[in-house]
Amino acid sequence: MQNIKELPKGRVDNIDRLVSKRLRMRRVMLGLSQYDISRAIDVSVQQVQKYEKAINRISSGKLHILARFLKVPIEYFFEKINADITGNAFSFLQEEKSEKVDISDTVPEKEIFSLVKAFSDIKDQNRRKKILELTKVLG
């Protein structure tokens, strides 16, 4: 029988960090406050701050409510997961320890949120498409 290690309880992993980042990005994009989120899922503003900073994990029930409140499918929170991150998230199933995957961006988070907010405010689909093409060329 294979010896399976358990994931330490309460420990935040890379997937939790990604979910937290996606929550904050969507909240900012919709122009919502942390207070709005706290009311929707019946927690304190401080708890929302901990969720967004990936200090505390978001339960599956709260994530389901958040998806409905933010008008996104629950998959939205997991869209950017790649093999490196999921491989690391399930490393507790392996005997050997793998290196921690760094999912931090090279662009400051504040700039990303500002860009996403400004982009989401553009109502004209053709303009959004042109801006997207421009950013791909510049990148």
The first five atom37 places (N, CA, C, CB, O) and aatype in JSON, in Angstrom:
{
  "aatype": [12, 5, 2, 9, 11, 6, 10, 14, 11, 7, 1, 19, 3, 2, 9, 3, 1, 10, 19, 15, 11, 1, 10, 1, 12, 1, 1, 19, 12, 10, 7, 10, 15, 5, 18, 3, 9, 15, 1, 0, 9, 3, 19, 15, 19, 5, 5, 19, 5, 11, 18, 6, 11, 0, 9, 2, 1, 9, 15, 15, 7, 11, 10, 8, 9, 10, 0, 1, 13, 10, 11, 19, 14, 9, 6, 18, 13, 13, 6, 11, 9, 2, 0, 3, 9, 16, 7, 2, 0, 13, 15, 13, 10, 5, 6, 6, 11, 15, 6, 11, 19, 3, 9, 15, 3, 16, 19, 14, 6, 11, 6, 9, 13, 15, 10, 19, 11, 0, 13, 15, 3, 9, 11, 3, 5, 2, 1, 1, 11, 11, 9, 10, 6, 10, 16, 11, 19, 10, 7],
  "atom_mask": [
    [1, 1, 1, 1, 1],
    [1, 1, 1, 1, 1],
    [1, 1, 1, 1, 1],
    [1, 1, 1, 1, 1],
    [1, 1, 1, 1, 1],
    [1, 1, 1, 1, 1],
    [1, 1, 1, 1, 1],
    [1, 1, 1, 1, 1],
    [1, 1, 1, 1, 1],
    [1, 1, 1, 0, 1],
    [1, 1, 1, 1, 1],
    [1, 1, 1, 1, 1],
    [1, 1, 1, 1, 1],
    [1, 1, 1, 1, 1],
    [1, 1, 1, 1, 1],
    [1, 1, 1, 1, 1],
    [1, 1, 1, 1, 1],
    [1, 1, 1, 1, 1],
    [1, 1, 1, 1, 1],
    [1, 1, 1, 1, 1],
    [1, 1, 1, 1, 1],
    [1, 1, 1, 1, 1],
    [1, 1, 1, 1, 1],
    [1, 1, 1, 1, 1],
    [1, 1, 1, 1, 1],
    [1, 1, 1, 1, 1],
    [1, 1, 1, 1, 1],
    [1, 1, 1, 1, 1],
    [1, 1, 1, 1, 1],
    [1, 1, 1, 1, 1],
    [1, 1, 1, 0, 1],
    [1, 1, 1, 1, 1],
    [1, 1, 1, 1, 1],
    [1, 1, 1, 1, 1],
    [1, 1, 1, 1, 1],
    [1, 1, 1, 1, 1],
    [1, 1, 1, 1, 1],
    [1, 1, 1, 1, 1],
    [1, 1, 1, 1, 1],
    [1, 1, 1, 1, 1],
    [1, 1, 1, 1, 1],
    [1, 1, 1, 1, 1],
    [1, 1, 1, 1, 1],
    [1, 1, 1, 1, 1],
    [1, 1, 1, 1, 1],
    [1, 1, 1, 1, 1],
    [1, 1, 1, 1, 1],
    [1, 1, 1, 1, 1],
    [1, 1, 1, 1, 1],
    [1, 1, 1, 1, 1],
    [1, 1, 1, 1, 1],
    [1, 1, 1, 1, 1],
    [1, 1, 1, 1, 1],
    [1, 1, 1, 1, 1],
    [1, 1, 1, 1, 1],
    [1, 1, 1, 1, 1],
    [1, 1, 1, 1, 1],
    [1, 1, 1, 1, 1],
    [1, 1, 1, 1, 1],
    [1, 1, 1, 1, 1],
    [1, 1, 1, 0, 1],
    [1, 1, 1, 1, 1],
    [1, 1, 1, 1, 1],
    [1, 1, 1, 1, 1],
    [1, 1, 1, 1, 1],
    [1, 1, 1, 1, 1],
    [1, 1, 1, 1, 1],
    [1, 1, 1, 1, 1],
    [1, 1, 1, 1, 1],
    [1, 1, 1, 1, 1],
    [1, 1, 1, 1, 1],
    [1, 1, 1, 1, 1],
    [1, 1, 1, 1, 1],
    [1, 1, 1, 1, 1],
    [1, 1, 1, 1, 1],
    [1, 1, 1, 1, 1],
    [1, 1, 1, 1, 1],
    [1, 1, 1, 1, 1],
    [1, 1, 1, 1, 1],
    [1, 1, 1, 1, 1],
    [1, 1, 1, 1, 1],
    [1, 1, 1, 1, 1],
    [1, 1, 1, 1, 1],
    [1, 1, 1, 1, 1],
    [1, 1, 1, 1, 1],
    [1, 1, 1, 1, 1],
    [1, 1, 1, 0, 1],
    [1, 1, 1, 1, 1],
    [1, 1, 1, 1, 1],
    [1, 1, 1, 1, 1],
    [1, 1, 1, 1, 1],
    [1, 1, 1, 1, 1],
    [1, 1, 1, 1, 1],
    [1, 1, 1, 1, 1],
    [1, 1, 1, 1, 1],
    [1, 1, 1, 1, 1],
    [1, 1, 1, 1, 1],
    [1, 1, 1, 1, 1],
    [1, 1, 1, 1, 1],
    [1, 1, 1, 1, 1],
    [1, 1, 1, 1, 1],
    [1, 1, 1, 1, 1],
    [1, 1, 1, 1, 1],
    [1, 1, 1, 1, 1],
    [1, 1, 1, 1, 1],
    [1, 1, 1, 1, 1],
    [1, 1, 1, 1, 1],
    [1, 1, 1, 1, 1],
    [1, 1, 1, 1, 1],
    [1, 1, 1, 1, 1],
    [1, 1, 1, 1, 1],
    [1, 1, 1, 1, 1],
    [1, 1, 1, 1, 1],
    [1, 1, 1, 1, 1],
    [1, 1, 1, 1, 1],
    [1, 1, 1, 1, 1],
    [1, 1, 1, 1, 1],
    [1, 1, 1, 1, 1],
    [1, 1, 1, 1, 1],
    [1, 1, 1, 1, 1],
    [1, 1, 1, 1, 1],
    [1, 1, 1, 1, 1],
    [1, 1, 1, 1, 1],
    [1, 1, 1, 1, 1],
    [1, 1, 1, 1, 1],
    [1, 1, 1, 1, 1],
    [1, 1, 1, 1, 1],
    [1, 1, 1, 1, 1],
    [1, 1, 1, 1, 1],
    [1, 1, 1, 1, 1],
    [1, 1, 1, 1, 1],
    [1, 1, 1, 1, 1],
    [1, 1, 1, 1, 1],
    [1, 1, 1, 1, 1],
    [1, 1, 1, 1, 1],
    [1, 1, 1, 1, 1],
    [1, 1, 1, 1, 1],
    [1, 1, 1, 1, 1],
    [1, 1, 1, 0, 1]
  ],
  "atom_positions": [
    [[0.84, -1.19, 0.0], [0.0, 0.0, 0.0], [0.88, 1.25, 0.0], [-0.95, 0.0, 1.22], [1.87, 1.32, 0.73]],
    [[0.51, 2.23, -0.82], [1.31, 3.44, -0.97], [1.13, 4.36, 0.23], [0.92, 4.18, -2.26], [0.01, 4.55, 0.72]],
    [[2.22, 4.91, 0.69], [2.19, 5.85, 1.81], [1.86, 7.24, 1.28], [3.55, 5.85, 2.58], [2.64, 7.81, 0.52]],
    [[0.72, 7.8, 1.67], [0.28, 9.1, 1.18], [0.38, 10.12, 2.31], [-1.18, 9.02, 0.63], [-0.17, 9.92, 3.39]],
    [[1.09, 11.2, 2.02], [1.21, 12.28, 3.0], [0.01, 13.2, 2.9], [2.52, 13.08, 2.79], [-0.5, 13.45, 1.81]],
    [[-0.43, 13.7, 4.04], [-1.56, 14.63, 4.04], [-1.06, 16.06, 3.89], [-2.39, 14.48, 5.34], [0.02, 16.41, 4.35]],
    [[-1.88, 16.88, 3.24], [-1.59, 18.31, 3.14], [-1.83, 18.92, 4.51], [-2.47, 19.0, 2.04], [-2.89, 18.7, 5.11]],
    [[-0.87, 19.68, 5.03], [-1.08, 20.3, 6.34], [-2.36, 21.14, 6.36], [0.12, 21.17, 6.72], [-2.62, 21.91, 5.43]],
    [[-3.14, 20.98, 7.41], [-4.41, 21.69, 7.5], [-4.18, 23.19, 7.62], [-5.22, 21.18, 8.7], [-3.29, 23.66, 8.32]],
    [[-5.04, 23.93, 6.91], [-5.01, 25.38, 7.01], [-3.89, 26.06, 6.25], [0.0, 0.0, 0.0], [-3.86, 27.29, 6.19]],
    [[-2.99, 25.31, 5.68], [-1.88, 25.92, 4.97], [-2.31, 26.35, 3.57], [-0.69, 24.95, 4.88], [-2.92, 25.57, 2.83]],
    [[-2.01, 27.57, 3.22], [-2.37, 28.13, 1.92], [-1.35, 27.66, 0.89], [-2.44, 29.69, 1.97], [-0.15, 27.69, 1.14]],
    [[-1.84, 27.23, -0.28], [-0.94, 26.8, -1.34], [-1.07, 27.72, -2.55], [-1.23, 25.33, -1.74], [-1.79, 28.71, -2.51]],
    [[-0.38, 27.38, -3.63], [-0.37, 28.24, -4.82], [-1.74, 28.39, -5.46], [0.6, 27.69, -5.84], [-2.06, 29.44, -6.0]],
    [[-2.55, 27.35, -5.41], [-3.9, 27.45, -5.97], [-4.73, 28.42, -5.14], [-4.59, 26.05, -6.01], [-5.49, 29.22, -5.7]],
    [[-4.59, 28.37, -3.82], [-5.3, 29.33, -2.96], [-4.87, 30.76, -3.28], [-5.03, 29.01, -1.48], [-5.7, 31.66, -3.3]],
    [[-3.58, 30.95, -3.52], [-3.09, 32.29, -3.86], [-3.68, 32.77, -5.18], [-1.55, 32.28, -3.96], [-4.05, 33.94, -5.32]],
    [[-3.78, 31.87, -6.14], [-4.35, 32.23, -7.43], [-5.83, 32.59, -7.29], [-4.18, 31.08, -8.43], [-6.28, 33.58, -7.86]],
    [[-6.58, 31.79, -6.53], [-8.01, 32.07, -6.3], [-8.16, 33.43, -5.63], [-8.66, 30.95, -5.43], [-9.04, 34.21, -5.99]],
    [[-7.31, 33.72, -4.66], [-7.36, 35.01, -3.97], [-7.11, 36.17, -4.92], [-6.34, 35.05, -2.84], [-7.79, 37.19, -4.88]],
    [[-6.11, 35.99, -5.78], [-5.78, 37.04, -6.75], [-6.92, 37.27, -7.73], [-4.5, 36.67, -7.52], [-7.23, 38.41, -8.07]],
    [[-7.56, 36.18, -8.17], [-8.68, 36.29, -9.11], [-9.89, 36.95, -8.44], [-9.08, 34.89, -9.65], [-10.6, 37.73, -9.08]],
    [[-10.12, 36.66, -7.17], [-11.21, 37.31, -6.42], [-10.98, 38.82, -6.4], [-11.3, 36.74, -4.97], [-11.89, 39.59, -6.72]],
    [[-9.79, 39.23, -6.02], [-9.52, 40.67, -5.93], [-9.62, 41.33, -7.3], [-8.12, 40.91, -5.35], [-10.17, 42.43, -7.42]],
    [[-9.11, 40.67, -8.33], [-9.16, 41.24, -9.68], [-10.6, 41.46, -10.12], [-8.43, 40.34, -10.67], [-10.93, 42.51, -10.67]],
    [[-11.46, 40.47, -9.89], [-12.86, 40.58, -10.31], [-13.58, 41.66, -9.5], [-13.58, 39.23, -10.15], [-14.37, 42.43, -10.05]],
    [[-13.3, 41.71, -8.2], [-13.94, 42.73, -7.35], [-13.59, 44.13, -7.85], [-13.51, 42.55, -5.87], [-14.47, 44.98, -7.99]],
    [[-12.32, 44.36, -8.1], [-11.86, 45.67, -8.57], [-12.45, 45.97, -9.94], [-10.33, 45.73, -8.62], [-12.88, 47.1, -10.21]],
    [[-12.47, 44.97, -10.81], [-13.0, 45.16, -12.16], [-14.47, 45.61, -12.12], [-12.86, 43.87, -12.97], [-14.89, 46.42, -12.95]],
    [[-15.23, 45.08, -11.17], [-16.64, 45.43, -11.05], [-16.86, 46.7, -10.22], [-17.41, 44.28, -10.44], [-18.0, 47.17, -10.09]],
    [[-15.8, 47.24, -9.67], [-15.93, 48.45, -8.87], [-16.56, 48.21, -7.51], [0.0, 0.0, 0.0], [-17.19, 49.1, -6.94]],
    [[-16.41, 47.01, -6.99], [-16.99, 46.66, -5.69], [-15.97, 46.87, -4.58], [-17.48, 45.2, -5.7], [-14.76, 46.82, -4.81]],
    [[-16.47, 47.12, -3.39], [-15.59, 47.27, -2.23], [-15.47, 45.94, -1.5], [-16.12, 48.38, -1.28], [-16.23, 45.01, -1.74]],
    [[-14.5, 45.88, -0.61], [-14.38, 44.68, 0.23], [-15.61, 44.55, 1.13], [-13.09, 44.74, 1.09], [-16.01, 43.44, 1.47]],
    [[-16.2, 45.67, 1.49], [-17.43, 45.64, 2.28], [-18.55, 44.95, 1.5], [-17.85, 47.08, 2.67], [-19.3, 44.15, 2.06]],
    [[-18.67, 45.26, 0.2], [-19.69, 44.61, -0.64], [-19.52, 43.09, -0.63], [-19.63, 45.15, -2.09], [-20.49, 42.34, -0.52]],
    [[-18.28, 42.66, -0.76], [-17.98, 41.22, -0.76], [-18.31, 40.62, 0.61], [-16.49, 40.97, -1.11], [-18.9, 39.54, 0.69]],
    [[-17.94, 41.33, 1.67], [-18.19, 40.81, 3.01], [-19.67, 40.61, 3.28], [-17.6, 41.75, 4.06], [-20.08, 39.64, 3.92]],
    [[-20.48, 41.53, 2.78], [-21.94, 41.41, 2.95], [-22.49, 40.23, 2.16], [-22.64, 42.7, 2.51], [-23.38, 39.53, 2.63]],
    [[-21.94, 40.01, 0.97], [-22.44, 38.93, 0.1], [-22.17, 37.55, 0.69], [-21.8, 39.03, -1.27], [-22.98, 36.64, 0.52]],
    [[-21.04, 37.4, 1.39], [-20.7, 36.07, 1.91], [-20.76, 36.0, 3.43], [-19.31, 35.68, 1.45], [-20.35, 35.01, 4.04]],
    [[-21.29, 37.07, 4.05], [-21.55, 37.11, 5.49], [-20.28, 36.87, 6.32], [-22.59, 36.07, 5.84], [-20.25, 36.02, 7.21]],
    [[-19.25, 37.65, 6.0], [-18.03, 37.64, 6.8], [-17.61, 39.09, 7.04], [-16.88, 36.83, 6.09], [-18.19, 40.01, 6.46]],
    [[-16.62, 39.29, 7.89], [-16.14, 40.65, 8.15], [-15.27, 41.15, 7.0], [-15.33, 40.69, 9.47], [-14.77, 40.36, 6.19]],
    [[-15.11, 42.46, 6.94], [-14.23, 43.05, 5.93], [-12.8, 42.54, 6.14], [-14.27, 44.62, 6.0], [-12.07, 42.3, 5.18]],
    [[-12.41, 42.37, 7.4], [-11.08, 41.86, 7.7], [-10.89, 40.46, 7.11], [-10.84, 41.84, 9.21], [-9.8, 40.12, 6.64]],
    [[-11.94, 39.65, 7.15], [-11.85, 38.3, 6.59], [-11.69, 38.37, 5.07], [-13.1, 37.48, 6.95], [-10.93, 37.59, 4.5]],
    [[-12.39, 39.29, 4.42], [-12.24, 39.47, 2.97], [-10.8, 39.87, 2.66], [-13.24, 40.53, 2.43], [-10.21, 39.4, 1.69]],
    [[-10.24, 40.76, 3.48], [-8.84, 41.16, 3.29], [-7.92, 39.96, 3.39], [-8.44, 42.23, 4.32], [-6.98, 39.82, 2.61]],
    [[-8.19, 39.09, 4.35], [-7.37, 37.88, 4.5], [-7.55, 36.93, 3.32], [-7.73, 37.15, 5.81], [-6.59, 36.29, 2.89]],
    [[-8.76, 36.85, 2.79], [-8.98, 36.04, 1.59], [-8.18, 36.59, 0.42], [-10.49, 35.99, 1.24], [-7.51, 35.84, -0.29]],
    [[-8.26, 37.9, 0.22], [-7.6, 38.52, -0.93], [-6.08, 38.49, -0.82], [-8.07, 39.94, -1.09], [-5.39, 38.51, -1.84]],
    [[-5.56, 38.45, 0.38], [-4.11, 38.37, 0.56], [-3.63, 36.92, 0.7], [-3.69, 39.18, 1.8], [-2.45, 36.66, 0.94]],
    [[-4.56, 35.98, 0.56], [-4.27, 34.55, 0.67], [-3.68, 34.19, 2.04], [-3.3, 34.12, -0.43], [-2.85, 33.29, 2.15]],
    [[-4.14, 34.89, 3.05], [-3.75, 34.53, 4.42], [-4.64, 33.39, 4.89], [-3.86, 35.76, 5.38], [-4.19, 32.46, 5.55]],
    [[-5.92, 33.48, 4.55], [-6.89, 32.42, 4.85], [-7.44, 31.84, 3.56], [-8.04, 32.97, 5.73], [-7.55, 32.53, 2.55]],
    [[-7.77, 30.56, 3.61], [-8.38, 29.89, 2.46], [-9.86, 30.24, 2.37], [-8.19, 28.37, 2.55], [-10.51, 30.51, 3.38]],
    [[-10.37, 30.23, 1.14], [-11.8, 30.46, 0.9], [-12.46, 29.1, 0.8], [-12.05, 31.32, -0.39], [-12.04, 28.26, 0.0]],
    [[-13.49, 28.86, 1.6], [-14.17, 27.57, 1.56], [-14.91, 27.4, 0.24], [-15.16, 27.43, 2.74], [-15.21, 28.38, -0.45]],
    [[-15.19, 26.17, -0.11], [-15.89, 25.9, -1.37], [-17.28, 26.53, -1.37], [-16.0, 24.39, -1.61], [-17.74, 27.01, -2.41]],
    [[-17.95, 26.54, -0.23], [-19.27, 27.15, -0.14], [-19.22, 28.66, -0.38], [0.0, 0.0, 0.0], [-20.04, 29.21, -1.11]],
    [[-18.24, 29.31, 0.26], [-18.08, 30.76, 0.07], [-17.68, 31.06, -1.38], [-17.01, 31.33, 1.05], [-18.13, 32.05, -1.96]],
    [[-16.84, 30.21, -1.96], [-16.41, 30.41, -3.35], [-17.6, 30.3, -4.3], [-15.32, 29.4, -3.73], [-17.69, 31.04, -5.28]],
    [[-18.5, 29.38, -4.01], [-19.71, 29.22, -4.83], [-20.57, 30.49, -4.76], [-20.52, 27.99, -4.35], [-21.04, 30.98, -5.78]],
    [[-20.76, 31.01, -3.56], [-21.54, 32.24, -3.39], [-20.85, 33.41, -4.09], [-21.74, 32.57, -1.88], [-21.5, 34.21, -4.76]],
    [[-19.53, 33.49, -3.94], [-18.78, 34.56, -4.61], [-18.92, 34.51, -6.12], [-17.3, 34.48, -4.23], [-19.1, 35.54, -6.76]],
    [[-18.86, 33.32, -6.67], [-19.0, 33.18, -8.13], [-20.35, 33.71, -8.58], [-18.84, 31.7, -8.56], [-20.44, 34.43, -9.58]],
    [[-21.39, 33.37, -7.86], [-22.73, 33.85, -8.23], [-22.82, 35.37, -8.06], [-23.81, 33.16, -7.37], [-23.36, 36.06, -8.92]],
    [[-22.29, 35.88, -6.95], [-22.34, 37.32, -6.67], [-21.54, 38.12, -7.7], [-21.81, 37.61, -5.27], [-21.96, 39.19, -8.13]],
    [[-20.4, 37.59, -8.1], [-19.53, 38.28, -9.06], [-19.88, 37.96, -10.51], [-18.08, 37.9, -8.8], [-19.23, 38.43, -11.44]],
    [[-20.94, 37.15, -10.68], [-21.46, 36.81, -12.01], [-20.4, 36.16, -12.92], [-22.01, 38.05, -12.69], [-20.22, 36.54, -14.07]],
    [[-19.71, 35.18, -12.34], [-18.73, 34.39, -13.1], [-18.95, 32.92, -12.78], [-17.26, 34.84, -12.78], [-19.44, 32.59, -11.7]],
    [[-18.59, 32.03, -13.71], [-18.65, 30.61, -13.36], [-17.56, 30.32, -12.33], [-18.47, 29.71, -14.64], [-16.55, 31.02, -12.29]],
    [[-17.75, 29.33, -11.52], [-16.77, 29.02, -10.47], [-15.4, 28.71, -11.08], [-17.25, 27.83, -9.62], [-14.37, 28.88, -10.43]],
    [[-15.4, 28.24, -12.32], [-14.15, 27.94, -13.01], [-13.28, 29.18, -13.2], [-14.43, 27.3, -14.37], [-12.07, 29.08, -13.36]],
    [[-13.91, 30.35, -13.18], [-13.17, 31.61, -13.33], [-12.0, 31.69, -12.36], [-14.11, 32.81, -13.12], [-10.92, 32.16, -12.71]],
    [[-12.21, 31.23, -11.14], [-11.18, 31.34, -10.11], [-9.99, 30.42, -10.36], [-11.78, 31.03, -8.77], [-8.93, 30.58, -9.76]],
    [[-10.18, 29.44, -11.26], [-9.14, 28.45, -11.52], [-8.59, 28.51, -12.94], [-9.67, 27.08, -11.25], [-7.81, 27.65, -13.33]],
    [[-8.99, 29.5, -13.74], [-8.64, 29.57, -15.15], [-7.15, 29.61, -15.43], [-9.26, 30.76, -15.77], [-6.71, 29.06, -16.44]],
    [[-6.37, 30.21, -14.6], [-4.95, 30.4, -14.88], [-4.07, 29.3, -14.28], [-4.5, 31.74, -14.34], [-2.84, 29.43, -14.26]],
    [[-4.67, 28.24, -13.81], [-3.87, 27.16, -13.22], [-3.16, 26.41, -14.33], [-4.76, 26.2, -12.39], [-3.77, 26.0, -15.32]],
    [[-1.86, 26.23, -14.16], [-1.1, 25.45, -15.13], [-0.52, 24.21, -14.46], [0.03, 26.3, -15.76], [-0.68, 24.01, -13.26]],
    [[0.12, 23.39, -15.22], [0.64, 22.12, -14.71], [1.64, 22.32, -13.58], [1.29, 21.33, -15.84], [1.67, 21.52, -12.64]],
    [[2.46, 23.36, -13.65], [3.44, 23.6, -12.6], [2.76, 23.86, -11.26], [4.33, 24.77, -12.96], [3.17, 23.33, -10.23]],
    [[1.7, 24.67, -11.3], [1.01, 25.02, -10.06], [0.26, 23.82, -9.51], [0.04, 26.19, -10.29], [0.37, 23.52, -8.32]],
    [[-0.49, 23.12, -10.35], [-1.25, 21.98, -9.85], [-0.32, 20.86, -9.42], [-2.22, 21.47, -10.92], [-0.6, 20.16, -8.46]],
    [[0.77, 20.71, -10.13], [1.75, 19.7, -9.72], [2.27, 19.98, -8.34], [0.0, 0.0, 0.0], [2.42, 19.07, -7.53]],
    [[2.55, 21.24, -8.06], [3.04, 21.62, -6.75], [1.95, 21.51, -5.69], [3.58, 23.04, -6.8], [2.23, 21.13, -4.55]],
    [[0.72, 21.82, -6.05], [-0.37, 21.78, -5.09], [-0.61, 20.36, -4.57], [-1.65, 22.32, -5.71], [-1.02, 20.17, -3.43]],
    [[-0.34, 19.38, -5.42], [-0.56, 18.0, -5.02], [0.74, 17.28, -4.67], [-1.28, 17.26, -6.11], [0.79, 16.05, -4.68]],
    [[1.79, 18.04, -4.38], [3.07, 17.44, -4.05], [3.03, 16.64, -2.76], [4.13, 18.51, -3.96], [3.89, 15.8, -2.52]],
    [[2.04, 16.9, -1.91], [1.93, 16.15, -0.67], [1.62, 14.68, -0.92], [0.85, 16.75, 0.21], [1.75, 13.86, -0.02]],
    [[1.22, 14.34, -2.14], [0.96, 12.95, -2.49], [2.23, 12.2, -2.84], [-0.02, 12.87, -3.65], [2.23, 10.98, -2.95]],
    [[3.32, 12.92, -3.02], [4.58, 12.32, -3.42], [5.48, 12.18, -2.21], [5.26, 13.15, -4.51], [5.32, 12.89, -1.21]],
    [[6.44, 11.26, -2.31], [7.4, 11.07, -1.24], [8.41, 12.21, -1.19], [8.12, 9.73, -1.41], [8.79, 12.68, -0.12]],
    [[8.84, 12.66, -2.38], [9.86, 13.7, -2.46], [9.19, 15.07, -2.44], [10.72, 13.53, -3.71], [8.09, 15.25, -2.95]],
    [[9.89, 16.03, -1.84], [9.38, 17.41, -1.85], [9.81, 18.08, -3.15], [9.9, 18.21, -0.62], [10.94, 17.91, -3.6]],
    [[8.9, 18.83, -3.74], [9.24, 19.59, -4.94], [9.43, 21.04, -4.55], [8.14, 19.44, -6.04], [8.95, 21.48, -3.51]],
    [[10.12, 21.79, -5.39], [10.33, 23.2, -5.12], [9.03, 23.96, -5.23], [11.37, 23.79, -6.07], [8.16, 23.63, -6.04]],
    [[8.9, 25.0, -4.41], [7.7, 25.84, -4.44], [7.7, 26.65, -5.73], [7.64, 26.77, -3.2], [8.71, 27.23, -6.11]],
    [[6.56, 26.69, -6.39], [6.43, 27.45, -7.63], [6.08, 28.89, -7.29], [5.35, 26.82, -8.56], [5.14, 29.14, -6.54]],
    [[6.83, 29.82, -7.85], [6.56, 31.24, -7.61], [5.63, 31.75, -8.71], [7.88, 32.06, -7.57], [6.01, 31.79, -9.88]],
    [[4.41, 32.13, -8.32], [3.45, 32.62, -9.31], [3.34, 34.14, -9.3], [2.08, 31.99, -9.08], [2.41, 34.7, -9.87]],
    [[4.29, 34.8, -8.64], [4.23, 36.27, -8.61], [4.53, 36.82, -10.0], [5.21, 36.85, -7.57], [5.33, 36.25, -10.75]],
    [[3.91, 37.92, -10.31], [4.07, 38.53, -11.62], [5.25, 39.48, -11.63], [2.8, 39.28, -12.03], [5.69, 39.95, -10.58]],
    [[5.76, 39.75, -12.81], [6.84, 40.72, -12.95], [6.28, 42.14, -12.94], [7.64, 40.47, -14.23], [7.02, 43.1, -12.68]],
    [[5.0, 42.29, -13.23], [4.33, 43.59, -13.21], [3.68, 43.77, -11.84], [3.27, 43.7, -14.37], [3.02, 42.85, -11.35]],
    [[3.85, 44.94, -11.22], [3.21, 45.16, -9.92], [1.7, 44.94, -9.99], [3.51, 46.59, -9.42], [1.03, 45.36, -10.94]],
    [[1.18, 44.3, -8.97], [-0.24, 43.95, -8.91], [-1.14, 45.17, -9.07], [-0.56, 43.24, -7.6], [-2.18, 45.09, -9.72]],
    [[-0.75, 46.29, -8.48], [-1.56, 47.51, -8.55], [-1.73, 47.96, -10.0], [-0.91, 48.63, -7.71], [-2.81, 48.42, -10.38]],
    [[-0.67, 47.85, -10.8], [-0.75, 48.23, -12.21], [-1.69, 47.29, -12.97], [0.65, 48.21, -12.85], [-2.44, 47.74, -13.84]],
    [[-1.64, 46.02, -12.65], [-2.51, 45.05, -13.32], [-3.97, 45.38, -13.04], [-2.18, 43.61, -12.86], [-4.78, 45.41, -13.96]],
    [[-4.3, 45.62, -11.78], [-5.68, 45.91, -11.42], [-6.15, 47.22, -12.06], [-5.83, 45.99, -9.91], [-7.29, 47.32, -12.5]],
    [[-5.27, 48.2, -12.1], [-5.61, 49.47, -12.72], [-5.89, 49.28, -14.21], [-4.47, 50.49, -12.52], [-6.84, 49.84, -14.75]],
    [[-5.05, 48.49, -14.86], [-5.23, 48.21, -16.29], [-6.52, 47.44, -16.55], [-4.03, 47.42, -16.83], [-7.27, 47.76, -17.47]],
    [[-6.78, 46.43, -15.74], [-8.01, 45.63, -15.91], [-9.24, 46.49, -15.69], [-8.01, 44.44, -14.93], [-10.21, 46.37, -16.44]],
    [[-9.21, 47.35, -14.69], [-10.35, 48.23, -14.41], [-10.59, 49.18, -15.58], [-10.11, 49.03, -13.11], [-11.72, 49.34, -16.03]],
    [[-9.52, 49.81, -16.07], [-9.66, 50.74, -17.19], [-10.16, 50.02, -18.44], [-8.31, 51.44, -17.48], [-11.01, 50.54, -19.16]],
    [[-9.62, 48.83, -18.69], [-10.03, 48.06, -19.86], [-11.5, 47.66, -19.77], [-9.15, 46.8, -20.0], [-12.23, 47.73, -20.76]],
    [[-11.94, 47.26, -18.58], [-13.34, 46.84, -18.42], [-14.32, 48.01, -18.55], [-13.53, 46.17, -17.06], [-15.5, 47.8, -18.82]],
    [[-13.82, 49.23, -18.37], [-14.68, 50.42, -18.53], [-14.91, 50.79, -19.99], [-14.06, 51.6, -17.81], [-15.8, 51.59, -20.29]],
    [[-14.13, 50.22, -20.9], [-14.29, 50.51, -22.33], [-15.48, 49.7, -22.84], [-12.98, 50.16, -23.14], [-15.46, 48.47, -22.82]],
    [[-16.51, 50.38, -23.28], [-17.74, 49.71, -23.71], [-17.69, 49.23, -25.16], [-18.92, 50.64, -23.54], [-18.33, 48.23, -25.5]],
    [[-16.94, 49.9, -25.99], [-16.86, 49.58, -27.41], [-15.99, 48.33, -27.63], [-16.29, 50.78, -28.21], [-14.79, 48.34, -27.34]],
    [[-16.6, 47.28, -28.14], [-15.9, 46.01, -28.34], [-14.74, 46.15, -29.33], [-16.88, 44.95, -28.83], [-13.69, 45.53, -29.13]],
    [[-14.91, 46.94, -30.37], [-13.84, 47.13, -31.35], [-12.63, 47.82, -30.73], [-14.35, 47.95, -32.53], [-11.49, 47.47, -31.04]],
    [[-12.88, 48.79, -29.87], [-11.77, 49.47, -29.19], [-11.03, 48.51, -28.26], [-12.29, 50.69, -28.39], [-9.8, 48.51, -28.21]],
    [[-11.78, 47.68, -27.53], [-11.15, 46.7, -26.66], [-10.27, 45.75, -27.47], [-12.21, 45.91, -25.87], [-9.16, 45.41, -27.06]],
    [[-10.79, 45.33, -28.62], [-10.05, 44.42, -29.49], [-8.75, 45.07, -29.97], [-10.91, 43.99, -30.69], [-7.69, 44.44, -29.97]],
    [[-8.83, 46.34, -30.38], [-7.65, 47.07, -30.86], [-6.62, 47.24, -29.74], [-8.06, 48.46, -31.41], [-5.42, 47.08, -29.96]],
    [[-7.1, 47.54, -28.55], [-6.19, 47.7, -27.41], [-5.51, 46.38, -27.09], [-6.95, 48.22, -26.17], [-4.31, 46.35, -26.8]],
    [[-6.26, 45.3, -27.14], [-5.68, 43.98, -26.9], [-4.61, 43.66, -27.94], [-6.78, 42.91, -26.92], [-3.54, 43.15, -27.6]],
    [[-4.89, 43.95, -29.2], [-3.91, 43.73, -30.27], [-2.66, 44.58, -30.03], [-4.52, 44.06, -31.65], [-1.53, 44.1, -30.21]],
    [[-2.86, 45.83, -29.63], [-1.73, 46.72, -29.36], [-0.86, 46.18, -28.23], [-2.24, 48.12, -29.02], [0.37, 46.19, -28.33]],
    [[-1.48, 45.73, -27.16], [-0.7, 45.21, -26.03], [0.08, 43.96, -26.42], [-1.62, 44.9, -24.84], [1.19, 43.75, -25.94]],
    [[-0.49, 43.14, -27.29], [0.24, 41.95, -27.76], [1.45, 42.35, -28.59], [-0.69, 41.04, -28.6], [2.52, 41.74, -28.48]],
    [[1.3, 43.38, -29.42], [2.42, 43.86, -30.24], [3.51, 44.46, -29.35], [1.92, 44.91, -31.28], [4.7, 44.21, -29.56]],
    [[3.1, 45.25, -28.37], [4.07, 45.9, -27.48], [4.76, 44.91, -26.54], [3.38, 46.98, -26.67], [5.9, 45.13, -26.13]],
    [[4.05, 43.83, -26.21], [4.6, 42.82, -25.28], [5.62, 41.99, -25.95], [0.0, 0.0, 0.0], [6.18, 41.09, -25.32]]
  ]
}
